[in-house]
């Protein structure tokens, strides 16, 4: 199956803070995914 989104080993750091560490994500074509979190948490 073809991947619509594929992320491998993603890391994001802000000064003194690790926001994401070694994230891997695959979303196959035809699947629906949602990202939930509180307002102001950086979902966009």
C-alpha positions as CSV (number, residue, x, y, z in Angstrom):
1,X,0.0,0.0,0.0
2,X,1.2,3.5,-0.9
3,X,2.0,5.9,2.0
4,X,0.3,9.3,1.9
5,X,2.5,10.6,4.8
6,X,5.7,9.1,6.0
7,X,7.9,10.6,8.7
8,X,11.0,8.8,10.1
9,X,13.2,9.8,13.1
10,X,11.7,13.3,13.5
11,X,13.2,15.3,16.4
12,X,12.3,18.9,17.3
13,X,14.0,20.9,20.0
14,X,13.4,24.4,21.3
15,X,16.0,26.2,23.5
16,X,16.3,23.9,26.5
17,X,13.2,21.8,25.7
18,X,12.7,18.6,23.6
19,X,9.3,18.8,21.9
20,X,9.6,15.6,19.8
21,X,12.2,12.9,20.0
22,X,12.7,10.2,17.3
23,X,9.1,10.2,16.0
24,X,8.1,7.8,13.2
25,X,4.7,8.0,11.6
26,X,3.2,6.3,8.5
27,X,-0.3,7.1,7.1
28,X,-1.4,4.9,4.2
29,X,-3.4,6.2,1.4
30,X,-7.2,6.0,2.1
31,X,-6.8,6.2,5.9
32,X,-8.1,9.0,8.0
33,X,-6.0,10.3,10.9
34,X,-6.7,13.0,13.5
35,X,-4.4,14.9,15.8
36,X,-5.9,15.9,19.2
37,X,-4.5,18.2,21.8
38,X,-5.3,21.3,23.9
39,X,-5.5,24.8,22.4
40,X,-2.1,26.3,22.0
41,X,-0.2,23.0,22.0
42,X,1.2,23.4,18.4
43,X,-0.9,20.9,16.5
44,X,-0.7,22.9,13.2
